[in-house]
Amino acid sequence: MKSLLKTFSERKEILRLLRFCAVGASGVLVNMAVFAICIDIVLIDVSEGSRNVLATSTAVLFSILTNFLLNDAWTWRDRRRGPMAARLLKYYIVAGIAGLMQVGVQFALSVQLAVDGYLANMAGIAVGVAINFFINNLWTFRTGQDPLADGAEAVDEAPGGGNRADGGGHDSRLRQSQGLQATGRRVHGALSGAEVGP
């Protein structure tokens, strides 16, 4: 829920969503172009039924790939963590989930609730886009930061902190503790000497 609120409250996240939608629009053009090339050139000798299925599948897979490349380089360029192949795999998984949700919403509205087919399809697309964006934002391109690590970095950056969040902070605190103990022993020794003196 906090992530959803963040998306609609921060200017940076709103711009990210607009970029994602722009990339999605380009994906529609890529999809249609690849479909036309497959239907009219590559698969022209294949039977009509098989040609449509193969052309659609190829167009979808190719448009998802181009969408990923654009989103990886533009929409989430500040969150690219780990191997690109891992992000690509996650992106395809999310696209599959979003596609199934789109079909489910369209079917439920048009068949179960007798909503106009075009309106139902638009609603399905809206749901699919929302799911696609939010899951990719939270999973495929997650920030990769641990809240505990963030807290350690905040201590590290505090004035006079002197600690490092990379593991050196523990050693620094240990040295400080040992220094305080040594100082305490010296003060205690001085006080003891004063007590036994004339």
Secondary structure in CASP SS format (residue, H / E / C, confidence):
PFRMAT SS
TARGET T0000
AUTHOR 0000-0000-0000
METHOD secondary structure of the structure
MODEL  1
M C 1.00
K H 1.00
S H 1.00
L H 1.00
L H 1.00
K H 1.00
T H 1.00
F H 1.00
S H 1.00
E C 1.00
R H 1.00
K H 1.00
E H 1.00
I H 1.00
L H 1.00
R H 1.00
L H 1.00
L H 1.00
R H 1.00
F H 1.00
C H 1.00
A H 1.00
V H 1.00
G H 1.00
A H 1.00
S H 1.00
G H 1.00
V H 1.00
L H 1.00
V H 1.00
N H 1.00
M H 1.00
A H 1.00
V H 1.00
F H 1.00
A H 1.00
I H 1.00
C H 1.00
I H 1.00
D H 1.00
I H 1.00
V H 1.00
L C 1.00
I C 1.00
D C 1.00
V C 1.00
S C 1.00
E H 1.00
G H 1.00
S H 1.00
R H 1.00
N H 1.00
V H 1.00
L H 1.00
A H 1.00
T H 1.00
S H 1.00
T H 1.00
A H 1.00
V H 1.00
L H 1.00
F H 1.00
S H 1.00
I H 1.00
L H 1.00
T H 1.00
N H 1.00
F H 1.00
L H 1.00
L H 1.00
N H 1.00
D H 1.00
A H 1.00
W H 1.00
T H 1.00
W C 1.00
R H 1.00
D H 1.00
R H 1.00
R C 1.00
R C 1.00
G C 1.00
P C 1.00
M H 1.00
A H 1.00
A H 1.00
R H 1.00
L H 1.00
L H 1.00
K H 1.00
Y H 1.00
Y H 1.00
I H 1.00
V H 1.00
A H 1.00
G H 1.00
I H 1.00
A H 1.00
G H 1.00
L H 1.00
M H 1.00
Q H 1.00
V H 1.00
G H 1.00
V H 1.00
Q H 1.00
F H 1.00
A H 1.00
L H 1.00
S H 1.00
V H 1.00
Q H 1.00
L C 1.00
A C 1.00
V C 1.00
D C 1.00
G H 1.00
Y H 1.00
L H 1.00
A H 1.00
N H 1.00
M H 1.00
A H 1.00
G H 1.00
I H 1.00
A H 1.00
V H 1.00
G H 1.00
V H 1.00
A H 1.00
I H 1.00
N H 1.00
F H 1.00
F H 1.00
I H 1.00
N H 1.00
N H 1.00
L H 1.00
W H 1.00
T H 1.00
F C 1.00
R C 1.00
T C 1.00
G C 1.00
Q C 1.00
D C 1.00
P H 1.00
L H 1.00
A H 1.00
D H 1.00
G H 1.00
A H 1.00
E H 1.00
A H 1.00
V H 1.00
D H 1.00
E H 1.00
A C 1.00
P C 1.00
G C 1.00
G C 1.00
G C 1.00
N C 1.00
R C 1.00
A C 1.00
D C 1.00
G C 1.00
G H 1.00
G H 1.00
H H 1.00
D H 1.00
S H 1.00
R H 1.00
L H 1.00
R H 1.00
Q H 1.00
S H 1.00
Q H 1.00
G H 1.00
L H 1.00
Q H 1.00
A H 1.00
T H 1.00
G H 1.00
R H 1.00
R H 1.00
V H 1.00
H H 1.00
G H 1.00
A H 1.00
L H 1.00
S H 1.00
G H 1.00
A H 1.00
E H 1.00
V H 1.00
G C 1.00
P C 1.00
END
